[in-house]
Amino acid sequence: MSETPDRIGRLIDAAHRGEDLSREDLAFLLSLSDEASLGALETAANSARREYVGDAVHLRGIVEFSNFCRQNCLYCGLRRDNRDVVRYRMDEDAVLAAVHGIRDKGIGTVVLQSGEDPAYTRGDLCRIVGRIKDETGLIVTLSVGERPREDYRAFREAGADRYLLKHETASPDLYRRLRPGCTLEDRLRCLKDLRDLGYEVGTGNMVGLPGQTPEILAEDLLLMRSLDADMLGIGPFIPHPGTPLADEPGGDLAGTLRVLALARLLTRNTNIPATTALGTLHPEGRIRALRAGANVVMPDFTPESLRARYDIYPGKAAVPDGDVLLARLREDLILLGRQIGKGPGGRSGPR
Ligand code: SF4
């Protein structure tokens, strides 16, 4: 018992110095629930964030252009069996109009996000990406799920720069249970394809999933590190009433911050967003994440009439419009002594 505070301090210092932590040590830090150890992790992660990626907070404007999905993930409100969702698809001109709005705000990156929706063919997405590059010159991040390697290649050739594909959980069993018909192996193959094709690649997980243990979360962190991803999205699991996991307890702010802080310490110069899910879960979620290692914020520029329908977790309807979030963020950044980043905000420095 008396050794515990020493062990915590030793491990956090080692991680801060860039040393590898074992699965067992990570699981130990992730099994704690006290304020003091979380505070120490946040302080160390904030210091590592300043050292490796600086004070800039990079913005990515999101456009959620389709809420159709062919998958049936147990945790997600957009799963195909959820008949309560009013589905929508934005056409090419509507997407472009939203992207022009993002460019006009001075934001340098757009994230095009959707469920896995085969109605948008390879050619459709290439045309949209090509037009965005021609008309706005923005950095384009795609987040449209698992596709054949040839699609990824075509999107890249059309100008897509980055791709987000969260691994969700590093446990093959939990993955299979939560994502029926899908395997972690396929997911990792997609991530490898994306990396081979020259994308900046983002991955990430959910915290608080039913059946998740500190050991599984430790595996998540080790996987993030071994994938050498450029971006890491770490958000809480928020149970959705229209899913089979409606009655599960869900993740909390403290547990998610613990994972986020450790991810910053282990991966150092990756881009880590203060996720919208964390801001939805808790009023202080975004600012706490920015103090615990995060350096990216992703305001939502999906047209207002559609935004609430991108109902991946409850509370999404209350996600502020991109302009409102930007105004709040500017106030937060004054308090934090930080500033909005300029330029593309890609991963900086050596991997
Ligand atoms: S998590 Fe993604 S792939 Fe799974 S149902 Fe939701 S939108 Fe579809």
Boltz pocket constraint, residues with backbone or C-beta under 6 A from the ligand:
constraints:
  - pocket:
      binder: B
      contacts: [[A, 68], [A, 69], [A, 70], [A, 71], [A, 72], [A, 73], [A, 76], [A, 77], [A, 78], [A, 79], [A, 80], [A, 114], [A, 115], [A, 116], [A, 145], [A, 312]]
      max_distance: 6.0
